[in-house]
Amino acid sequence: MATSPIGAGRPRTRGIVLNNIRAARTISRIELAAVSGVTPATITQVVRELMDHGLVVEVGRGVSTGGKPRTLLKLNPHAGYAVGVLLERNICVIVIVDLTGRQVARISFPGTALMPPERALPLVAARVNVLIDTAGVDRGRVLGVGLATYGPQDRQAGVLLTHQPTTAWFEYPVAPRLSEILSLPVLLDNDAAAAAIGEHWLGAVESRTYGCLYMASGIGGGVVVDGEVYRGSSSNGVEIGHITIDVNDGPCDCGNYGCLENYADPTAVVKQAMQEPSLGRRLGLDIADPDVMTMFGRIAAAADTGDPAAVALIERSARHLGTAAVTMASLFDLELIVLAGPSLAGAAASIYHAVIQEEVRQRTFARRAHRVRVVTSVSGSDAAAIGGAVLVLQSELAFLELDARA
């Protein structure tokens, strides 16, 4: 049974072809060769292979341009499904998507990451099984699970390399263990990277190169270059939450000093709110409460209603995130940045968007060469879970599973 790694040495051509068919919705073989850069002979062979697996079907002919009308292809949405799991400190989201990336089922529940993994993973697995059953999805067509969570991580081994949120998770083989419990392949990935590629797969962004600024209980980033997630040397790149804001500030848990997260993430906002005694009392905040996301949500909701103290806190967080967006845009020469994750898609989404857009407009290095747009994710708080499922569909895992069942 395959876990992480997914399977080196398998050709990527099928994934490229599938993604181009998905993006076009319907497309001919000739058009497919043109957009994918693959020879017509290879396209014919790969399409035949995909049709044999039931992944692609012919759907009639296109409009004639003078010769014989070309036969059109499209994905068979019911040929396969993928599960995406966002594993966060305070929330867990599970989705099931079909082969086109369309969400067919969803469930969310309080986070399990503060539990030891030996307790948390069986609970997550049980919820995955329930969702598959209640959605009426044939388990035999489930190609795998994409587990999106925080880093750093050893993606190939499926292991977390962080002591957060507790030391029990450090070097724990989360992907192999979850795979063992579910009897399904599991792919581990960074939540921000998953959110970034999910936007592209779903056709939510027109650009094939863009950045994603992601905030749940922490802050992360992802960059997609020509339709592919930028991985770096170990798939731990674009950790924008750990750029230094103040070199003279104290150490961060990551080993750096003065990190962005310590100024702008939900925990930082809650701590800042507690320094405003009247606001803390009014919103029922308790710094000892481990449910940071609920408390942050109260502050965001208050800001959305115009509470001056809450607005000031959210705007301060947003300005720091604007620094992250400017840094990302300047490093990668981006024209588009997507804001994703539960904390950026909640009640204060409009404040974050407006402030970050203005920071980018004023401060990006290449602003005189081109505009940098900031948009909010179409997937909202589910971006990482959907992206996790999409990464399964995009990977060779799907083909390994299909080959095994053929």
C-alpha positions in Angstrom: 0.0 0.0 0.0 1.4 3.4 -1.0 1.9 6.1 1.5 4.3 9.0 1.2 6.4 8.9 -1.0 3.8 8.7 -3.7 5.9 6.8 -6.2 9.0 8.1 -7.9 9.7 7.3 -11.5 6.1 7.3 -12.8 5.6 9.6 -15.9 4.0 12.9 -15.1 2.5 13.2 -18.6 -0.9 11.8 -17.5 -1.2 14.3 -14.7 -0.4 17.2 -17.1 -3.0 15.9 -19.6 -5.6 15.4 -16.9 -5.0 18.9 -15.5 -5.4 20.4 -19.0 -8.6 18.5 -19.7 -9.9 19.7 -16.3 -9.0 23.3 -17.0 -10.6 23.3 -20.4 -13.7 21.3 -19.3 -14.0 20.0 -22.9 -11.1 19.8 -25.3 -9.9 17.9 -28.4 -6.8 15.9 -28.7 -5.2 18.4 -31.1 -5.9 21.3 -28.7 -4.6 19.2 -25.8 -1.3 18.6 -27.6 -1.0 22.4 -28.3 -1.7 23.5 -24.7 0.3 20.8 -23.0 3.4 20.8 -25.2 3.1 17.0 -25.6 3.4 15.5 -29.1 0.1 14.4 -30.8 1.3 10.8 -30.8 1.9 10.8 -27.1 -1.4 12.5 -26.5 -3.2 9.8 -28.4 -1.5 7.1 -26.3 -2.1 8.9 -23.0 -5.7 9.6 -23.7 -6.3 6.0 -24.6 -4.7 5.0 -21.3 -6.9 7.5 -19.4 -10.0 6.3 -21.2 -9.2 2.6 -20.4 -9.1 3.6 -16.7 -12.4 5.4 -17.1 -11.0 8.8 -16.2 -11.7 10.5 -19.5 -14.7 10.1 -21.8 -15.6 11.4 -25.3 -18.5 13.8 -25.4 -19.3 14.4 -29.0 -17.7 16.7 -31.5 -16.7 20.3 -31.6 -17.7 23.0 -34.1 -16.2 22.3 -37.5 -13.6 24.8 -38.7 -13.6 23.5 -42.3 -12.5 19.9 -41.8 -13.9 17.0 -39.9 -15.2 18.2 -36.4 -12.8 17.1 -33.7 -13.9 14.7 -31.0 -14.1 16.4 -27.6 -12.8 14.9 -24.3 -13.8 15.6 -20.7 -13.1 14.2 -17.3 -15.4 11.6 -15.9 -16.1 13.1 -12.4 -17.3 9.9 -10.9 -14.2 7.8 -11.9 -12.4 8.7 -8.7 -12.6 10.7 -5.5 -10.0 12.1 -3.1 -10.3 13.1 0.6 -8.7 16.3 1.9 -8.0 16.8 5.6 -7.0 20.1 7.3 -5.5 19.1 10.6 -5.2 22.3 12.7 -4.7 23.0 16.4 -8.3 24.2 16.9 -10.2 22.9 13.9 -10.3 19.9 11.6 -12.0 20.0 8.2 -12.5 17.0 6.0 -13.8 17.2 2.4 -14.4 14.8 -0.4 -13.9 15.9 -4.0 -14.6 14.2 -7.3 -12.1 13.9 -10.1 -12.8 17.5 -11.3 -12.2 18.9 -7.9 -15.8 19.6 -7.1 -16.6 19.2 -3.4 -19.2 16.5 -2.8 -19.1 16.3 1.0 -17.7 18.2 4.0 -17.5 18.0 7.7 -15.7 20.1 10.4 -15.2 19.6 14.1 -13.0 20.9 16.9 -9.3 20.4 16.3 -7.6 17.2 17.6 -3.9 18.4 17.2 -3.7 19.2 21.0 -4.2 15.5 21.6 -1.3 13.0 21.3 -1.3 11.6 17.7 -2.1 8.1 19.0 -5.5 9.5 20.0 -6.0 12.2 17.4 -5.4 10.2 14.2 -7.9 7.4 15.0 -10.6 10.1 15.6 -9.8 11.7 12.3 -9.9 8.4 10.5 -13.3 7.6 12.0 -14.7 10.9 10.7 -13.2 10.2 7.3 -14.9 6.8 7.2 -18.2 8.3 8.3 -18.1 11.0 5.6 -17.3 8.5 2.9 -20.2 6.4 4.0 -22.8 9.2 4.4 -21.8 10.7 1.0 -22.5 7.5 -0.7 -19.1 7.4 -2.3 -17.8 4.0 -3.4 -14.8 3.4 -1.2 -13.2 1.5 -4.0 -13.0 4.7 -6.0 -11.3 6.7 -3.3 -7.8 7.3 -4.6 -6.2 8.6 -1.4 -6.1 11.2 1.3 -4.3 14.6 1.3 -3.4 15.6 4.8 -2.7 19.3 5.0 -1.1 20.6 8.2 1.6 22.8 9.5 5.4 22.4 9.1 8.2 22.0 8.9 7.7 18.4 7.7 9.4 15.6 5.8 6.9 15.3 3.1 8.4 12.2 1.5 8.4 10.3 4.7 5.1 11.7 5.9 6.6 13.0 9.2 6.2 16.3 11.1 9.4 18.1 12.1 7.9 20.4 14.6 7.2 20.4 18.3 4.0 22.3 17.7 1.4 22.1 19.1 2.9 19.5 21.4 6.2 17.6 21.5 4.3 14.3 20.9 3.9 15.3 17.2 7.6 15.8 16.6 9.0 13.2 14.1 5.7 11.3 14.4 4.9 9.4 11.1 1.5 11.0 10.6 0.9 10.0 7.0 2.0 6.3 7.4 0.0 5.9 10.5 -3.2 7.5 9.1 -2.7 5.4 6.0 -2.5 2.3 8.1 -5.7 3.1 10.0 -7.7 4.0 6.9 -6.2 1.4 4.5 -5.8 4.3 2.0 -2.7 6.0 0.7 -2.0 9.3 2.5 -0.1 12.3 1.1 1.3 14.8 3.6 1.6 18.4 2.6 1.9 21.9 4.0 -1.5 23.6 4.5 -0.5 26.8 2.7 0.9 24.9 -0.3 -2.2 22.9 -0.5 -4.4 26.0 -0.4 -2.3 27.6 -3.1 -2.6 24.7 -5.6 -6.3 24.2 -4.8 -7.0 27.7 -6.2 -5.4 26.8 -9.5 -7.0 23.4 -9.9 -10.5 24.8 -9.2 -10.0 27.5 -11.8 -10.4 30.3 -9.2 -7.4 32.3 -10.5 -6.6 33.0 -14.1 -2.8 33.4 -13.6 -0.7 30.3 -13.5 1.9 32.0 -11.3 0.7 33.6 -8.0 1.2 33.6 -4.3 -1.0 32.5 -1.4 -0.9 34.0 2.0 -2.5 31.6 4.4 -3.6 32.1 8.0 -5.3 29.7 10.3 -3.9 29.5 13.9 -0.5 30.3 12.3 0.7 32.0 9.1 2.1 30.3 6.0 2.7 31.0 2.4 2.7 29.1 -0.9 3.8 30.1 -4.4 2.5 28.5 -7.6 4.8 28.8 -10.6 3.4 27.9 -14.0 0.7 25.7 -12.4 3.1 23.9 -10.0 3.7 24.5 -6.3 7.2 25.9 -5.7 8.8 23.2 -3.5 12.3 24.4 -2.7 14.8 21.8 -1.6 12.6 20.1 1.0 9.0 21.3 0.4 9.3 23.7 3.3 9.6 26.9 1.3 7.7 30.2 1.5 7.3 30.0 5.3 6.3 33.6 5.3 5.1 33.5 8.9 8.7 33.2 10.0 10.3 36.1 8.3 11.8 38.6 10.8 9.8 41.7 11.6 12.0 42.9 14.4 15.5 41.5 14.7 15.7 42.9 18.2 12.7 41.0 19.4 12.8 37.7 21.3 13.2 34.2 19.9 10.4 32.4 18.2 9.7 28.7 18.7 11.1 28.1 15.2 14.6 29.3 16.2 14.4 32.7 14.4 13.9 36.1 16.1 11.0 38.5 15.8 8.9 36.4 13.5 5.8 37.7 11.8 3.6 35.1 13.5 4.4 36.7 16.9 2.9 40.0 15.7 0.1 39.1 13.4 -1.4 35.6 13.9 -4.5 34.9 15.9 -2.6 34.1 19.1 -0.8 37.5 18.8 -4.0 39.3 18.2 -5.7 37.7 21.3 -2.6 38.6 23.4 -2.8 42.2 22.2 -6.6 42.3 22.9 -5.9 41.1 26.5 -3.8 44.2 27.0 -7.0 46.2 26.4 -8.9 45.2 29.6 -12.3 46.5 28.6 -12.1 44.7 25.2 -11.0 41.5 26.8 -13.8 41.5 29.3 -16.4 42.5 26.8 -15.5 39.7 24.4 -14.9 37.1 27.2 -11.3 36.5 26.2 -9.1 34.2 28.4 -5.4 33.9 27.5 -5.4 30.5 29.2 -8.1 29.1 26.8 -6.4 26.8 24.2 -9.2 27.6 21.7 -7.4 30.5 20.2 -9.5 30.5 17.0 -12.8 31.0 18.8 -11.4 34.0 20.7 -9.9 35.4 17.5 -13.2 35.0 15.9 -14.8 37.1 18.5 -12.3 39.9 17.9 -12.8 39.6 14.1 -16.6 39.7 14.5 -16.3 42.8 16.8 -14.1 44.5 14.2 -16.6 43.7 11.5 -19.3 45.5 13.5 -17.0 48.6 13.8 -15.8 48.2 17.4 -12.8 50.7 17.4 -10.5 48.7 19.6 -11.1 45.5 17.6 -10.7 47.3 14.3 -7.4 48.7 15.4 -6.1 45.2 16.4 -7.2 43.6 13.1 -5.7 46.5 11.0 -2.4 46.1 12.9 -2.4 42.4 12.1 -3.3 43.1 8.5 -0.5 45.7 8.1 2.0 43.1 9.2 0.5 40.6 6.8 0.9 43.3 4.2 4.6 43.2 4.8 4.5 39.5 4.2 2.6 40.0 0.9 5.0 42.7 -0.2 7.9 40.4 0.5 6.4 37.5 -1.3 5.4 39.7 -4.3 8.9 41.2 -4.5 10.8 37.9 -4.2 8.8 36.1 -6.9 7.7 39.1 -9.0 4.0 38.2 -8.6 1.0 39.8 -10.1 -1.5 38.1 -7.8 -1.7 37.1 -4.1 -4.6 35.0 -2.8 -5.7 35.3 0.9 -6.8 32.0 2.3 -7.4 30.1 5.5 -10.0 30.2 8.3 -8.6 33.5 9.8 -8.5 35.4 6.5 -11.9 34.1 5.3 -13.8 34.9 8.5 -15.7 38.0 9.8 -12.7 40.3 9.3 -12.0 39.2 5.7 -12.9 42.6 4.2 -10.6 44.5 6.6 -7.6 42.1 5.9 -8.2 42.4 2.1 -8.4 46.2 2.0 -5.4 46.8 4.2 -3.2 44.2 2.5 -4.1 45.4 -0.9 -3.2 49.0 0.0 0.2 47.9 1.5 1.0 46.0 -1.7 -0.1 48.9 -3.9 2.2 51.3 -2.0 5.2 49.2 -1.3 5.8 46.4 -3.8 9.2 46.8 -5.6 7.8 46.3 -9.1 4.7 48.4 -8.6 5.6 50.8 -11.5 6.1 47.8 -13.8 2.8 46.0 -13.1 -0.1 46.0 -10.6 -0.3 43.3 -7.9 -3.8 42.2 -7.1 -4.9 40.8 -3.8 -8.0 38.5 -3.8 -9.7 36.3 -1.2 -9.8 32.6 -1.8 -13.0 31.1 -3.3 -12.6 28.1 -1.0 -12.7 30.3 2.2 -11.8 28.4 5.3 -11.8 25.1 3.5 -8.9 26.1 1.1 -6.3 23.8 2.6 -8.6 20.8 2.9 -9.7 21.1 -0.7 -6.1 21.7 -1.8 -5.1 18.5 0.1 -7.6 16.5 -1.9 -6.5 18.2 -5.1 -2.9 17.3 -4.5 -3.9 13.7 -4.4 -5.7 14.0 -7.8 -2.7 15.9 -9.2 -0.1 13.4 -8.0 1.0 10.0 -9.2 -0.8 8.4 -6.3 -4.0 8.3 -8.3 -2.3 6.4 -11.1 -0.6 4.0 -8.8 -4.0 3.2 -7.3 -5.7 2.8 -10.6 -2.9 0.6 -11.9 -3.2 -1.6 -8.9 -7.0 -2.0 -9.5 -6.7 -2.6 -13.2 
